[in-house]
Amino acid sequence: MKLSHLKQVVAYLQNFQKISAIYRVTDTIIKVAFDKNDEIYFNMQRSNSSMFKCEVFSRSKVYNAPFDVVLAKRFNRANVLSVALLNDDKIMRFKTSVSSAYKEEITYLQFEFTGKYTNVIILDEENVVLEALRHVDLYSSFREVRVGQKLVDVPVAPFVAKEYPLEDVEVFLYENYAREEAQKLDSLKRQKVSFLQKKLKKLQKLYENLEDEQSLSQVAEESQHFGNLVLSNMHKIKPYQRVLKLEDYDGTELEIDLEKSYATVSQMSNALFTKSKKAKQRAKNLHIEKASLESKIEHIKLFINTVQVATEPSKIALLFPKKEQSKKIKVNDSIETFLIEGYKVSLGKNEKGNIDVLKNARARDIWLHLKERPSCHVIIGTDKQNLPMHIIESAARLCVDFTTTSKDRYLVDYTPRREVTIQSGANVLYNKYKTIEIDTR
């Protein structure tokens, strides 16, 4: 942010007297609620820091790092004694107090919009670091940021910054959000759609390269016939031959190409019989493989559409949770998993996936399904009796998005998993339930 803009924002913030709540909504964005209603977001991304306001910003997860614990303890329901730029530089410092039964505790909250070294630092009255968003050692900078260490001031900038007057600070903060979100959203969409399209092309190529049932049946029949023919002409065949020239039962000359050389004639015939058996098996299960690929292709197309219609980067972020690397955990490729503010949401990609999410769910987990029409089954994993409504709404939107691309109003039923009875496959019965409406228009 420009220094001139920060000065004008500080003047705007001096109207507030209290921090009602403060917490991280993403890895680098901190939400501060002033005087109960006014919410301002501090984006502390390195070399791209800013401040903004918006109507709604989805929380990606609940953070419980030491920084977040100290942030909540020191500044939730804290009084704002002053807010100013430190040394007239791009460092915004809040002086706050929290009154307890014993004493008044003074704490400084420092937002440093300093490019490469952008940071959020929590300090006590003696300027000693209590916690920081980013810890900095002396190998990285002359200015160490370490818990328990006194913080050194940033040297005064050797130039006078230009002035950029703002007509309305609040409008400026809203415009910041709109501009940054539009850029971020466009970039994320292109990145994620490109990733999904690569997966789609691979699946489509596999589907196009599937052998047809007639060809497989022909291979099975021919290999069986050749195997019997080899057994009938054992005395004419020499070991290690790759090409066998034999007469068919009707006197027609045949040439049989073996995939490799074999030491005995019995091995040659067995190889042909095995080839016949495998071809029969593939032909028999071809419809299963075909149906599986079709469902995966349809799921990826729905996934791409869900990304394309997303209105916020945070909505896209929840579609791509970070995968935990573990060799012991086997991934079920029939289930898609998302994280919404720490809640695990599982969604069946096809009938098998729907069956699996139902079977693996616990009694208190919340089950969701489109009302009176086919859809994917969705499970919200939870041990809590009172699940936040916005989590249910987000999961219901996923249920709609991964079922249809049509824009309309949809009713989604939800109930604890214990109220759902499996009839056969993914067909279920349920009695006690609630319904919410999802409008995708």
N, C-alpha and C positions, 0 to 999 in steps of 0.2 A: 504493500500500500504506500501511496505517496504521503510524505510527512505532512503536507498541507491538509490532506484529507483526514489524517489521524488527529490533527489539532482540532478540527471542526467536529469530529466524532466525540472527542474527549469533552468538548463543551456541551454536546448533546447528552452525554452520559452523566454529567454533573447534576442533572435533574433528578437522578434516581437516588434513593436513600437506602435501599435494601437489596441484597441478593437472596431471592427466595429459594432458588435451587440452582445447582450447577453440576454438570456431568458431561462425559464424552458421549457423543452420538456415533462417531466413527473413530478410526485410529488417530486422526489429526484434527477433528472438529469438536470444539467444546461449546455446549449450549449453556447460556447464562440467562436465567429468568430474573428480571429486576422487578421489584415492587409487585410481585405476583403475576402480572399480565405481560409485560414487555419482554419478549424473548429475543436475544441477539446471539448469533453464532460466530464464533471465532475460528476461522480456518487457519490452522497453524502449519500448513504444509510448507516444507522448505522451498524457498525461492518463489513461492506462489501464495503467500499469506494474504488474508483478507478478512473483512467482517461483512456479515450480511444478515438480513431479516427475511423471513418467509412465513407463509401460513402454516405449512406442515412440513416437517422433516423427519423421516422414519429413522428410528434408532437401529443401527445394524446389529448391535449386541450389547449386553451389560458388561461393563469393564470393572474388574476388581483388582487391578494392579496396585502396588503401593501408592503410586501417584494419585490414582482415583480415590483411594481410601482417605488420604490426607486432604484431597480436594473437597470431598464431601464433609469431612469432619470440621475443617476450618472455615468453610464458606457457605454451607447450607444455612439459611436463615441468619446470615451475617449482616451487620450494619455497614453501609459504605460511608466511611469518614471522609474520604477524598479520592479523586481520580485525576491523574495528571501524566504528562509525558516526562520521563526522567531525563534530565539534562537537555531538554528540548530536542530529544532524539526519537527514533521510532520504537520507543519502549514505553508501553502504557502500564502504569502502576496503580493498582487499587489498594488503598489502605482500608482495612476492614477490622471490625471488632465483633467478637461473640461473647456475650455476657453469660457467665455461669453463676452458680450460687456462691462461689468463692472469689472470683476476680474477673476482670475484663481482659480478654486475650486479643492482642493486636497481631494481625498477620498481613503480609503484603502478597498480593497476587500480581505477577508481572508477565505481561504478554509482550514478547520481543519480536517485532516484525522486521528482523534484521537479515533477510535474504538467506544465505547459506546456514546461518546460525539461529534461524527462527526457533523460538522456544517458549514454553510456559514454565515459570519458576515460582515456587511457593517459598516465601522467606519469613523468618521471624523478625522481631523488632531490632535485633542486632545485625540484620542483613545476612544471617546464616541460612543456607539452603536446607529446607525441610524436605522437599521433593521437587522433581522436575519431569516434564514430559520427555525430555532428552537429557541424559547425563553426558557431559563432555569432559574428556581427560586432557591433560597438558600436551599429549602427543597430537591432538586434533586442533587445539586452539590455545592461545596464550591465556585465555579466560576459562578457568576450570569451573565446571558446574557439577558439584558432587555433594551428596547429603552430608551435613555436618561441617561443610567448608564455607567460610565467609566468601560472599560473591563480590568480585571486583567489578567496578563500574566500567562501562564501555567508554572509550575515549571520545571526546566531543568531535563531531564531524567538522572538517576544515573548510566547509562551504556553507553558503546560505541557500536554502531550498526555495524553489519558486512557489508562488502561491497559486492555488487552483480553487477558487471560491465555489461552494456548493449552494444551490438555491434552497434545497431541502435535504437535510441529512438523512431523514427517514426514507425518503424516496430513493436517495443514493444507495442506501443499504439494501432495499428491495431490488433495485436495478442490478446491483452487484450479484445478488443471488440468481436473478433471471439470466444474466449474461453468462456467468460461470456454469450454471446448470445446463444451459443450452449447449455450450461447448463440450462440457464433460459428457453429457447425454449422447451427443452426436458421435463423439470419439468412442465411447463405450459400445454404442450400438454397432458401429462399423467393426470394431474389434471382436465382439462376441458373435455377431452374425457371421463374420468370416470364419471363425472357429467352428461354429455349428454347421456351416455349409460344407466345410471340409469333411466333417463326420458324415453329413448327408450324402456327399458324393461317394464316399467309401461304401456306405450301405447300399446305395443305388447300383454301384459297380458289382458288388457281391450278388445283388438281386438279378442283375442283367446276365451275370455269368453262371447262374444256376442251370444245371443240366435239366432238360425236359424229361418227363416220365417215360415217354415212348423210346427215346434214345437209350436211357438206362436199361429199360426192359430188353431192348434189342441187344445191348452189350451183355446182359446177364444170360440171355438165351444162347448167344453166339459163343460165349466163354464156356458155358456148360457143354455145348456141343463139341467144342475143340478139346475140352478135357477128356471127354469120352473117346474121341477120335485118337488122342495120344495114347490112351490106355490100350486101344485096339491095335495100335501099330508100334508097340514097345520094342519089338525085335528089329524094326527098321530105323530106330532113332538112336543116335550116338550121344553120349554125355556132353554137356557144355555147348550144345548147339543153341544158337540164338534164333535162327530162322528154320522152321520145320516145313519141308515140302512133302505133303501127304495127299493120298487120294481119299475123297469123301466116299460115303457109302454108296453113292450113285455113280462113282467112277470119275467125278469131277476133281481136277487137280486144285489143291488148296495150298496157300502159303500162310503159315502161322508165325507171327512175330512175337517172341517172348520179350518181356521187359528186361530180363537179365539172363545170364547163363546159369544152368543148374547141373549139379553133379550126377543126378539120376533122373530117369524118365518119370519116376513116381513124383519127384519134386516138381517137375514141369506140369504134370496133370493137376497136382494139388494147387499150384499157383493159379492155374486157369479156373479151377473150381472156386478158389478163394475170391478171385476177381468177380466171378459170377455171383457169389453170395453177397459181396459188398455192393455190387450194382443193384441187386434185388432189394437190399436193405435201404439203400439211398432212394430208390424209386418209391419204396413203401413210405419212407419218412419225409419225402420231398415236400408234401403239403404242409407239414409241421414247420420245416425250415423256412418255407415260403411265407407262411402266415407270421412267423416270428420276425422276419425281415420287414414285412409289410407294416407290422405294428411299430417297429422301431423307426422306420422311415416316417410314418405318420406322426409319431411322437416328436421327432426332430423338427418336422415342419411346424407343429404346434409350438414347440420351444422357440423357433425362429420368430414366429408371429408374436409370441409373448414378449420377446425382447424388443421387437420393432414397435409395439404399441405402448411400451413402458413410458411413463411420463417423468420419471425421476431416476437419476443414477443409482439411488439407494434401492429402488425396485429391481434394477438389474443386478446389483450387488448381492441381494438375497437369493437370486437364482443361481449364483455361482459361488457357493460356500467353499472355503478352503478345505481341501481334502487332507485328512490325517493319514500320514504315511505309516502303514503297518503291514508287514508281510503276513501276520497271523490272521488278519481280518479279510475274509473273502467277500468281495463286492458282488451284490446281486444286481445284474444289469437289467433286470425287469422292474427295478424300483428307482425312482429319482428322489434324491434327498435334498432338502433345503434347510436353512437356519433362519428363523425369524426372531430376532432379539433373544437369541439363546435357546429358543424352542425348536426342537427337531421336528420337521414336517416331512412325512414320507408319502409318496404318490405312486400309484401303480401305472406303469407305462402300457401295460396290456393286461389280458385276463390273468396270466400267471402272476404278474406283479400285483394285481388287485387281490388275488388269493393270498399272496405272501404278506402284504401289509396287514390284512385282516388277521391272519394266523399269528403274526409276530407282535401284534398290539397288546398292550396290557389293559386291564379292566377300566382304569381311570382315564386312559387316553381318549382323545376326542376324535370321533369318526365323522367325515363329511362326504356328502354325495349330492348330485343334482336331484332336485325333486321330480319324481315320477318320469324319469327318462334316463337312458344309459349314460354313464359318465365314469371317469376314473374314480377310484376310492382314495380318499386322503385321510391320513392319521396325524394328529398333533400329539407328540409324546409329552406327557405331563403327569406329575404326581399331585398337582394342585387342584383343589376343588373349584376355585374361582379363577378361571382363565381370563386374561384381559380380552375385552371384546374386539379390539383392533387386531389381535393375533388371529382370532377366529375369522375376521373379515379378510385378512390377508391370505389365510389358507383357503377360504372359500373362493377368492379370486383366482388362486392357482388351480382349484378344482375346475372352474369355468374355462380358464385360459388353455388348460391342457385337455379339454374335451372338445371345444369348438372355437372357430375363428369368427363366427357370426356375431355382429354387434347387436345386443338386445338386453332386456332385463331377464335375469335368471334367478330362480329360487333355489337355495341350497339348504338342505336339511343337515342338522348336526346333533350329535348325542354321544354320551360316553360309550366306549366300545362294549361295555358289558350289556348294553341295551340292544346290541345287534346280534341276530342269530343267523348263522350261515346255513343256507338251504342246500345248495349244490354249487360247486365252483365258486364264482364270485357273486352269486345270487343270494340276497339276504332279506330278512324281515326285521323291522324295528317298529316299536310303538311309541315310546316316550321320546319326543324330539322337539327341537325348536327350529325355526326357519328364518333365514335372512335373505334379503334381496341384494343381488350384485348387478349393477348397471354398467355394461361395458360400452355403451354408446358414446 
